[in-house]
Amino acid sequence: ISSSLGNLTHLTSLDLSHNNFSGQILSSLGNLPHLTSLDLSHNNFSGQIPSSLGNLTQLTSLDLSGNYFSGQIPSSLGNLTQLTSLDLSFNNFSGQIPSSLGNLPHLTSLYLIGNNFSGQIPSSLGNLPHLTSLYLSGNNFSGQIPSSLGNLPHLTSLYLSYNKLMGQVPDSFGSLVNLSYLILSNNQL
């Protein structure tokens, strides 16, 4: 992507999905203060997500799925407090989910399927009051399922399959009265 895109300071929507773009995301994309939607899905992008994307404080939708991104999710994404949908599925992300993602008060959908995330699922995800869809399948999460996920009153879909989770299903899940899909297969529960 040309670095000159960072000069389009009035841009509100950028959709480059389903192309053959490759290389790294330029940090200059963080210079677009009015951007509300960024879709780079289904390309051949690689490398790490630049922390400068945390400057896009008007962003409501961020889709980077279906690429070859690696490394950790920058904690700066916790600054995107207007975000309603975050999709980082089917990449090569690793490490732990930053607890800062629990700072996104308007988030309704979080998709992290098919990566190499490890460690425990952060309990801070239970702080997302409007979350309806949480997809964490196909990773290397371990430890117990945090009981704080039972604090998500609007959750309708919870996918935790194909991880290394152990222990018991938290009693708090009995509070998820709107849950339609609970997928826990292929773990060590």
Disulfide bonds with the S-S distance in Angstrom:
none
